[in-house]
């Protein structure tokens, strides 16, 4: 009986260790952006900005990754938080770069600067935060 209990305990411990090790490995595998620079941009448009202009700006931002070398990831969306803390910001864009040098080349890139010229007349506020992705 003791031998059966000891074997059962051993199996449980080995299983738990495998699950813990697997979950740590899974976390690392699920975040391929560790160490990369994340460029977060939030827009608050001026009151009265036509929806057609907002859509043009959305499309313009979405086109940037294909025009600027070194962009390794891009996603965006509009605010849908129920917390009512967005302070008027409606759009969030997340651009991922392999490193800070690539991000630094993106900012003055002619395609980015042309986009900013289209955006600026309709922009009430912008919030930009860059960070290095950590686990």
C-alpha positions, 0 to 999 in steps of 0.5 A, a space after each residue: 500500500 505504501 509503495 502504491 501511495 509513493 508511486 502515485 505521489 511521484 507521478 503527481 509530482 512529475 506531472 506537476 513539474 511538467 505542467 509548470 515547465 510547460 506553462 513557462 515555455 508556452 508563455 515564452 512561445 506565445 509572446 514572440 515580441 519579447 525584446 522588441 520595441 512596441 510603439 503605441 499611438 492613441 488618437 483623439 480626433 477633433 469634434 466634427 471630423 467627418 467619418 470619411 476622413 477618419 477612415 482615410 486616416 485609418 487606411 493611411 496608418 495601416 499602409 505604413 508598415 508596407 512602406 517603412 522597412 523594419 516594421 515586424 508587427 502592426 495592429 489597431 482598433 477602436 476603443 470599446 472599453 466600458 470603463 469610460 476612461 479613454 478621455 476622448 481617445 478613440 483609436 489605438 495603433 500598435 506598431 512593433 519594431 525589431 529594435 529602437 534603431 528601426 523605430 528611430 528610422 521610422 519616425 522621419 521616414 517620408 511615408 510616415 511624415 506624409 501620413 502625419 501631414 494628412 492626420 494633423 489637421 484632424 487631430 485633437 490629441 495624440 498619445 505615444 508610448 514606446 516600450 521594450 516588450 517584457 514578459 
